[in-house]
Amino acid sequence: MVASKVASVPMHFRTMVQADVPQGRNGKHKQIVAIILKDLDNLAPGAAIKIPLDKLVESKENVRSALNRATRKAGRRVATAADSTFLYVWNVAE
């Protein structure tokens, strides 16, 4: 068996213990997505959430993408629509 040698080439980046590496994805959309999901849990059938676009920190496209990732991960079916003023989100009946 050949023993592997550790190269003495200097590292380009700093290192850290792997156990200290953050494992969750706490993106910048996490708060708004969590709020939307909570509201969807309490939403009556046939109703939609009406979110003012001027209250969003990020673009509606970025919020929609983050919401899409979260709902797919949770196995939920939701739909979205938007106009120039609001983002609408509702539960899709199965």
N, C-alpha and C positions, 0 to 999 in steps of 0.2 A: 504494500500500500504506500502511496505517495502522500506525505504530509504536506498540507497546503501552507504556504508562507503568507504572512500578513505583510502587505506592501508598506513601505515606509514613506509613501507619497503623501504629501500634506493634503488635508481635506480642504475643499473649496467652501464648504458650509459648516456651520456649527452643528453639533449633535446634541441629542437629549435622550433620556431614558424613554423607551417606547411606551411604558405604562403611563407616562405623563402626557402623551399625545391625546388631544381631544378626539373623542370618538363620535360624538353626535354632530349633526349638521344643523347648527343654529344660525341659519342664514338671516339676512336682513328682512326677509318677508315673514319670518316665523310668527311674529306678533299679530299681524293683520290676518294671516291665514288661520291662526288659532281662534281669533275673534269670529271670523266668518264661519268656521266649522261649528263653533259653539252656537251661533245664531241659527245655523242650519239644523242643528239638533232640536231646536225649539220651534222651528218653522211649521206652520200649519200646511197641510196638503193644499196645493194650488196657489200658494203664496210665493213671493220672491223677495229677496233682500235687495234693497236699493242703496248702493254705496256711492256717495258723491266723489267724483274723480278728483276734485280739488282738495279733498281730505287725504288722498293717498300720497305717501312720501315717494313711492316708486311709480313707474308708469303702469297703466292698466295691463299692458302686455306682460310685464314682469310679475305682477300680482296674479294674473290668470295662469301663467306658467307654474308659479309656486303652488297655487291652489290645485292645479291639475296633478302635479306630482304628489301632493299630500292626499288627495282623494283617491288616486289610483293605489297608493300605498295602503290606505285604509280600506280599500275595496268598496268605496262609495261611488255612487253615480250622481253627479251634479251637472248642471248646464249653466252656461253664462251667456250674456248678451250685453251690449253696451251701445250707448249713444254718445253724443258729444258732452253730456253732463254726468251720466251715471253708469256704473257697472252693476248689472243685475245678476244675481246668483240664486238658483233654486235647486231643490232635490228633484231628481228624475224618478218617477214612479216605475217600479219594476214589474 
